[in-house]
Amino acid sequence: MCGIVGAVAQRDITPILLQGLKRLEYRGYDSCGVAVHSDGELRRARSTQRVAELESQVQREHLSGFTGIAHTRWATHGAPATHNAHPHFSGQGKGVARIALVHNGIIENYEELRTELQAVGYVFESQTDTEVIAHLIDHLYGGDLFEAVQQATRRLNGAYAIAVFCRDEPHRVVGARHGSPLVVGRGKNENFLASDALALAGTTDQIIYLEDGDIVDLQLARVWIVDVDGHSVEREVHTVHIHTGAAELGPYRHYMQKEIFEQPRAVGDTLQAIESITPELFGDGAYKVFKNIDNLLILACGTSYYAGLTARYWIESIAKIPVNVEIASEYRYRDSVPNPRTLVVTISQSGETADTLAALKHARGLGMENTLTICNVATSAMVRECKLSYITRAGVEIGVASTKAFTTQLTALFLLTLALAQANGRLSDEEEAEQLKALRHLPVAIGAVLALEPQIMAWADRFATKENALFLGRGMHYPIALEGALKLKEISYIHAEAYPAGELKHGPLALVTEHMPVVTIAPRDGLLEKLKSNMQEVHARGGELYVFADADTKIGSSDGIHVIRMPEHYGKLSPILHTIPLQLLAYHTACARGTDVDKPRNLAKSVTVE
Ligand code: F6R
């Protein structure tokens, strides 16, 4: 989502701010901006282009300073226009700007505050909810920025992380967070703020993770934190080694392509060097928890939700424990019937998704204290909030469309399935050995599927001319069809829907004509014959079938049926392998259509607003 960087130093901080923005740009890219304290005044540059353009603007306008803040925006309130770009200023009405502020999140009572501030003479330049915070702080400012921020945040409803500085206090930046992430980076006689430690890689590795309600006073040689109750607190300083190699594209055209091809490594790393299945892989005390639960409640959004849907098939079939999977943003607002003997599992690449975090808190509020997360970021709020966790080792995912994060989530969820089965006496030694063998072979098996890329590229050229597509799967491959359709629509902008193949005749078959490509996932499993009948229903209506079939399915290419053969059938782990060609199809179709693959329109990585 939006990205924040802030700095107080004794050197020009614009290169640090811009570098930080470049690292966060994939999170939100509707506009960007930077503001600095320069010769006693506030100066800023803002752009609706990419950070590289902002950098040229900063150079052209000779913007430099020792104190400053910067932002990349994913628009919520107000179009992606320059006047809505952060940083927002306040105080111009009185001659020159006094307050500069950037914000991630959403202020729910901004209309009420706006009316109040307009009544005392503030003139609004933007349609954002953010500008009210800048004016509110200016309005409350009595010579101490920290105090003004403290008073202002008491008036805000919603989620926010903010960084703010003041013309009259040149060596000070104040930050505050409630519901959106914010970290402090400690340096020697210089200090930094960012919405993610990644932004500060190469500048400092000394990171403090602020907690909800914290307000931080950043000066050259001082970091002072006050908690939600107004008490001064010490927060632990973590040494965080961030691998910036993720930012190198290497021989690939896009990060998404690079990340698709990284999957053998990512899945291998996620499996670590696991010798045997034990619940303790998920944290101390996991055995006791796994043994004493009645059911699982999986909460997630988007692609992570589809990982959860796949896991339900595995867990119910192997561990024989009932599983509910819910879209986090729906679960948090519906009346449900809690069971304290539920294991609540959140799945999140970023570990900061606002809806998933809120759903987790909601579940806990209903008395469900057994919580586990499958997450790609060890330092994220999700990991901190859950009793148990398993960290996927996908590495930083830059492409907005999730790829390696998904397959590593599936890998971790399969491990969870085996651990649950074992704790409940449903995994024999032979089965454990067999499943571990299959897991260890996964990186090689994924590598073999990646080799299908040239064949998939030929299909992609045809797909690029379409405006609609259907995806079919059955059983545990139905969630994979959903994921394939999501990938295609989010990066190629082709309208795509997924259905369980047996559901087609209950309505969607009406859409099938010779213009409708129908992507079909055809593994050699117990549902294959049923699936073949469903394919015939499509074929008979002139629909064009594009089938990813396991080698031994005996489905052959013919008029209107195109087949790419998967190298081998992979049993229960087949959904992981069948994901790969769908990622490649979406990727190459998007390339053929010339879209911005890594930064698809209207989207952002890490959705930290509701
Ligand atoms: C789609 C995609 C999103 C995320 C969703 C949840 O390609 O990436 O649907 O899966 O926003 O994000 P996390 O996993 O960070 O909670």
Boltz pocket constraint, residues with backbone or C-beta under 6 A from the ligand:
constraints:
  - pocket:
      binder: B
      contacts: [[A, 301], [A, 302], [A, 303], [A, 304], [A, 305], [A, 347], [A, 348], [A, 349], [A, 350], [A, 351], [A, 352], [A, 353], [A, 356], [A, 400], [A, 401], [A, 402], [A, 403], [A, 486], [A, 490], [A, 604], [A, 606], [A, 607]]
      max_distance: 6.0
